[in-house]
Amino acid sequence: MIEHGRERNEAMVKDGSGLVTRPESPPDVDDIRAVNIAAFETSEEADLVDALRGSSAWIDGLSWVATTAAGDVVGHALLTRCTVGESAGLCLAPCAVDPRYQGQGIGSAVIEAALEAARVRGGDFVVVLGHPGYYPRFGFRRASDYGIGLSIDVPADALMVMTLNDDASVSAGTVCYAEPFGIPC
Ligand SMILES: CC(C)(COP(=O)(O)OP(=O)(O)OC[C@H]1O[C@@H](n2cnc3c(N)ncnc32)[C@H](O)[C@@H]1OP(=O)(O)O)[C@@H](O)C(=O)NCCC(=O)NCCS
């Protein structure tokens, strides 16, 4: 019976009829942790989300989930505060989709929803450290094009930035992530 329900949910996501994106609410916390644990090899990202939730980098309304029509949380995208020089921005991390549901557009939907929420709130820019084959579809460009870098060595095309509005001001400089990321400023 449960398997039948899950198969039905997967079909609903695949044809696009059942996917819901919305900001996280308190009952989602354990499900978000489970999605991050399922998507990554270790619990590091799940722990990071929980640490960020208790930090000053957290912004209510910028942690987004994707659910099936039945309400199962299957995807998550998180935006938290960061700075580049004097400019206040957001960083996108982590992004996770339950492996059983990957490759169906759920990651894209939940990331787009989180970015739109940031845009509506007047955010200026978003930094992501991730797969250069994935994030440009949302508007991310190489951070080095903006004179932005990191204090640690990463592949040059993995650090990306996108502006959220035409008037966005982005300083050149080094990305300063929130303390739970463990990346020195
Ligand atoms: C990355 C992730 C969030 C994407 O979610 P998704 O629902 O599978 O993605 P979508 O269905 O929206 O998009 C699928 C596209 O993403 C691409 N993609 C997925 N994982 C990728 C990766 N590791 N590197 C590059 N591209 C990737 C697929 O190739 C596909 O590309 P296409 O549209 O050109 O065919 C998801 O695959 C995931 O949770 N992966 C494991 C955790 C992770 O690596 N998170 C990102 C780092 S924070």
The ligand as a Gaussian input file, in Angstrom:
#p B3LYP/6-31G(d) Opt

LIG

0 1
 C       22.015000      18.568000      -7.912000
 C       20.544000      18.234000      -7.602000
 C       20.032000      19.121000      -6.466000
 C       19.731000      18.519000      -8.870000
 O       18.384000      18.179000      -8.622000
 P       17.539000      17.407000      -9.752000
 O       16.115000      17.458000      -9.368000
 O       18.157000      16.086000      -9.971000
 O       17.835000      18.362000     -11.007000
 P       16.893000      18.735000     -12.206000
 O       16.022000      17.580000     -12.542000
 O       16.252000      20.022000     -11.943000
 O       17.963000      18.968000     -13.318000
 C       18.598000      17.864000     -13.893000
 C       19.859000      18.369000     -14.503000
 O       20.815000      18.539000     -13.458000
 C       22.009000      17.985000     -13.880000
 N       22.776000      17.554000     -12.714000
 C       22.342000      16.861000     -11.651000
 N       23.386000      16.602000     -10.842000
 C       24.470000      17.185000     -11.403000
 C       25.828000      17.250000     -11.079000
 N       26.296000      16.643000      -9.986000
 N       26.665000      17.935000     -11.905000
 C       26.206000      18.534000     -13.015000
 N       24.914000      18.481000     -13.407000
 C       24.072000      17.796000     -12.611000
 C       21.587000      16.800000     -14.717000
 O       22.626000      16.413000     -15.580000
 C       20.430000      17.398000     -15.502000
 O       20.926000      18.134000     -16.577000
 P       20.067000      18.386000     -17.917000
 O       18.829000      19.124000     -17.499000
 O       20.967000      19.210000     -18.767000
 O       19.769000      17.021000     -18.438000
 C       20.358000      16.743000      -7.242000
 O       20.780000      15.962000      -8.324000
 C       21.078000      16.318000      -5.977000
 O       20.505000      16.393000      -4.895000
 N       22.324000      15.837000      -6.110000
 C       23.091000      15.345000      -4.984000
 C       23.463000      16.461000      -4.049000
 C       24.237000      17.564000      -4.745000
 O       25.224000      17.311000      -5.439000
 N       23.773000      18.821000      -4.549000
 C       24.340000      19.992000      -5.197000
 C       25.499000      20.528000      -4.467000
 S       25.009000      21.581000      -3.116000

